[in-house]
Amino acid sequence: MNENVKNSSKKGKGGRPPKNNAAAYRYSVNFTATEHARFLSMFEQSGVQSMARFIAARVFGDEFRVVKIDRSAMEYVTKLTSLYAQFRAVGVNYNQVVKELHSNFSEKKALALLYKLEKATVELAETGKKILELSEEFKEKWLQK
């Protein structure tokens, strides 16, 4: 009989384990349309995932942080990152081209082609410098606020 009592208590128990400090007290607040819009904008600016946590933080005077994401800066950084990846790919291709020129062409022909490649490389380096200058200008103008 003792075994039946032990098994029956285990059998009925299921679900999630209870929390140590469960939030059991709830309050209701009514807003006008303008107050509600203001509340929603504050909530979105805070970046907090839960509305309940946001409200509790505001009631108890916790720090209110506004997280602003500049879409243009994010887009600029994304495009700059992809451009950097392309520059790296050009560098890898450059090494492969030089190796193939030396192995497949005569000395004179390889030097002529390397001269053309060197001109293109100088243009690419100038473009890289312009990109760095623009990036520094962008950083000083928009990201140092």
NORMOFEN-V697002 format. One record per backbone hydrogen bond with DSSP energy under -1.0 kcal/mol. CO is the residue of the C=O (numbers start at 1). NH is the residue of the N-H. E is the energy in kcal/mol with one decimal. If there is no record, write none. Layout:
co->[CO | CO]
nh->[NH | NH]
e->[E | E]
//
This chain:
co->[1 | 2 | 3 | 4 | 5 | 6 | 7 | 8 | 32 | 33 | 34 | 35 | 36 | 37 | 38 | 39 | 40 | 41 | 42 | 45 | 50 | 51 | 52 | 53 | 54 | 55 | 56 | 57 | 70 | 71 | 72 | 73 | 74 | 75 | 76 | 77 | 78 | 79 | 80 | 81 | 82 | 83 | 84 | 85 | 86 | 87 | 88 | 89 | 90 | 91 | 92 | 93 | 94 | 95 | 96 | 97 | 98 | 99 | 100 | 101 | 106 | 107 | 108 | 109 | 110 | 111 | 112 | 113 | 114 | 115 | 116 | 117 | 118 | 119 | 120 | 121 | 122 | 123 | 124 | 125 | 126 | 127 | 128 | 129 | 130 | 131 | 132 | 133 | 134 | 135 | 136 | 137 | 138 | 139]
nh->[5 | 6 | 7 | 8 | 9 | 10 | 11 | 12 | 36 | 37 | 38 | 39 | 40 | 41 | 42 | 43 | 44 | 45 | 46 | 67 | 54 | 55 | 56 | 57 | 58 | 59 | 60 | 62 | 74 | 75 | 76 | 77 | 78 | 79 | 80 | 81 | 82 | 83 | 84 | 85 | 86 | 87 | 88 | 89 | 90 | 91 | 92 | 93 | 94 | 95 | 96 | 97 | 98 | 99 | 100 | 101 | 102 | 103 | 104 | 105 | 110 | 111 | 112 | 113 | 114 | 115 | 116 | 117 | 118 | 119 | 120 | 121 | 122 | 123 | 124 | 125 | 126 | 127 | 128 | 129 | 130 | 131 | 132 | 133 | 134 | 135 | 136 | 137 | 138 | 139 | 140 | 141 | 142 | 143]
e->[-1.7 | -2.0 | -2.4 | -2.1 | -1.5 | -1.4 | -2.1 | -1.5 | -2.6 | -2.1 | -2.2 | -2.7 | -2.7 | -2.1 | -2.2 | -2.5 | -2.5 | -2.2 | -1.6 | -2.7 | -1.8 | -2.5 | -2.4 | -2.3 | -2.0 | -2.5 | -2.2 | -2.8 | -2.4 | -2.7 | -2.5 | -2.5 | -2.2 | -2.5 | -2.5 | -2.2 | -2.1 | -2.3 | -2.3 | -2.0 | -1.8 | -2.2 | -2.2 | -2.0 | -2.3 | -2.0 | -2.0 | -2.5 | -2.6 | -1.9 | -1.9 | -2.6 | -2.4 | -1.9 | -2.2 | -2.6 | -1.9 | -1.5 | -2.4 | -1.6 | -2.7 | -2.1 | -1.8 | -2.2 | -2.5 | -1.8 | -1.5 | -2.2 | -2.3 | -1.8 | -1.9 | -2.0 | -2.1 | -2.0 | -2.1 | -2.3 | -2.1 | -2.2 | -2.2 | -2.0 | -2.2 | -2.2 | -2.2 | -2.4 | -2.7 | -2.4 | -2.4 | -2.5 | -2.6 | -2.6 | -2.5 | -2.3 | -2.8 | -1.0]
//
